[in-house]
Amino acid sequence: MKAFRALLSKRFKADGRATIPVGTEAQRALSSFLSGINDKQIELSSRSACPLCGAGSGTIIGEKDRLGIPCRTVVCEKCKLVFNDSFLAESASVAFYKNYWRQIQWGDDPEKNFELRTGPEAYSWKRLAYVALKLRDGLKKIDVVVEPGCGDGCNLLPYHLLGKKVIGCDYDEASLEAGRRSGIRLVRGGTEELLKSEIKADLVIMF
Ligand SMILES: [Zn+2]
């Protein structure tokens, strides 16, 4: 789409630099991913129009995300929707979540990550608490909980321990394996894998 450049500040310039602290190991994975984008091995997609109102022009307010990955943030000229206009193409998205995301975000010890992400203070419990307080008695009627893009399944563990039937999908086998050790059903792949299971969800969680 036609876009005019008016960045919020220099901080949002496409210089490939992360604006949050990134560890050595994460930096290695990140650099490899960025090289893939530069070499066009990893493909980015863009939109021809605003996904909400269909207008064909907007203003670019940012050119990278917090990790320095190219990410054109556009404000629609007509409806003012703020959206990402340079996102990973489908194949690149699979490669990202299969080969890079865990190393960049969580480091190289899936077991330890799972432990951290499911400890008494972890957000997976707070997320359950949020849902439980909203649903109140309705929580009892929930039998099946599904999470697309579940990582290691940390958000599903509380439901699993409450006796709900749970299933999640994601692409990184090492993360999935860490969650499976707690008895959570986790499948490798995208939502097509969830559809294959023919499970009907009472609750779909997406964070
Ligand atoms: Zn619009």
Residues whose N, C-alpha, C, O or C-beta is under 5 A from the ligand:
A	BS01	ZN	C50 L52 C53 G54 A55 C76 K78 C79 K80 L81
